[in-house]
Amino acid sequence: MPEGMRVAAGDYHGIVINRSQRDRGIFRELDVIGTKRLFLGLIVFYKIRVRPQDIDSVIKLVQENMSSRFLIKKQQYYAHFYRADELIIAFRDKTFRATTDKKTWRDAIAYGKWLHIVEDQLDFVPNRVEDETF
């Protein structure tokens, strides 16, 4: 992890996609510690840092701003937050608490598929600080 990007013990990291948010100004309110751009910068993954005491309010902020469309097409999104072995998956209307063990993701994956999110996109990666690449 690059210097300056270290997290305090117990802090969460979260992954929020630019297109998942109606008002992209939300990223100025979040503690962005990394970005990853795909498809000529059209899709941007924001890695954010969240203090434990702020996790519920940040999840609520992201959920309330979450889009249900991509251009004119209906599209559902999620964001996920993690620390140690804890994983929180936040869809617009529902939140799941799991661990980094994929066996605990069943309910979240089933809900995502019910929302017509492609199963390949329900991988919640990275979900450990050690696996981050940006």
Secondary structure, 3 states (H helix, E strand, C coil): CCCCCCCCCCCEEEEEEHHHECCCCHHHHCEEEEEEEECCCCEEEEEEEECHHHHHHHHHHHHHCECCEECCEECCCEEEEEECCEEEEEECCCEEEEECCHHHHHHHHHHHHHCCCCHHHCCCCCCCHHHCCC
